[in-house]
């Protein structure tokens, strides 16, 4: 077990930020930590890293106590905070050199390789960087020393789609090397794309820990079809995995469950002339409500 | 700890250099008036006799009976070192505030804390940088006054005593730094109280000490005041008071040790 939290609770005064959080992250997996803003993702991460101390509960990382052995743990961790502040009077190379002196190892070559992958110039000053560029520098700094565990808080915020793709490839490589990633996000498609397992946190509580395939079955999409004539729900009602069908003029909107055979829906739509088609991802709240509804249905 | 110190020193190097240069220039500027002060010392001393004792003790920081403005110790203390302690104190408060409290707020502490550096090692590195900053600025100042002994022969003091007088200022400023580190280790950054309380400590100590020299009711608390233990004029006249220096060093050490211990228990605002 790489990370284990037991009944982890953290309070800021009277406000409970996280409560009774139990997580187990195995070696070699990419573990997603999914939740809306303010759900407690960052607080959990900061508690794991011993930036803040739990009000209750215990944490072990690599089997070591997160507080007593925090320095030994952090030696093996690469961390990317959600809001990265860098020392602006340095260049990327100077920053990496300084990290080398702190970590007492050499990894500039690896940093240069990562910079190349992320299309980033390590020689440029860290001053006045855009969010995306700062993010790239943060990713390079977190990965360059090849840590056993990566803790990444909203890592792709501000990255363009191409760079997101490059980042996903890097994560797959990290996993292939048997290293572990703990990644927080509020972006379901990203989590679906790269994670093995996902914990869903909401208002400070972990509501579910699922494999991505299970979550995909719980998840759904909103499909909107625009016809060249007033839309009708006939033919779609009663289809397996189709719910909440609404017609609005020429538009037909329906909720398609993750496990639904989309081919049948497309064939049914082909009975009409389709002018447009759009697919929207559900919000995290919708996923949570779906998941929670299913859980309640399953319980007596 | 070494890496934290190197980073802090690198970040502060321009500030150290320029503050040192400015202090040195100010020192030379002050000393340029010294020959004329010596020349007119009789008239000046007569003039000073007419000033209220209270006011004189504010600016000379010590016993003002038989005060001679042109006496080298009095001159250095009243025109330079007294203000150096106040200004350096304000500078180190700002430095500590930036390195701990501001770093908590702006997120740079977040980055630092993610590295294999303990909180205590981080504090130690920053404290070492504060000590270096003070020493660098004092060295520049000292060099200006050593140069003055050659430029203006009227300024006839022992260089050894000048060295002790100037480096003696290291201890009161370290007490201020230690106290500010202690506040930063105890007070949550969100409270925004570290800076104001540290400045209050600095100015309060100076003012209470000055007032206690002529308000009898305040005299019992004078030994609690920082400025009761350092007077560069006294060092230039009579040499180092080892007891006072040890007291200041011990107080700075106690403050810092408490800060070092408590930082590990602090709920950081990262």
Interface residues (C-beta under 8 A of the other chain):
Chain A: X46 X49 X50 X51 X52 X53 X70 X71 X72 X74 X75 X77 X79 X81 X83 X84 X85 X86 X87 X89 X98 X99 X101 X102 X103
Chain B: X2 X3 X4 X6 X7 X11 X106 X107 X108 X110 X111 X113 X114 X115 X116 X117 X118 X267 X268 X270
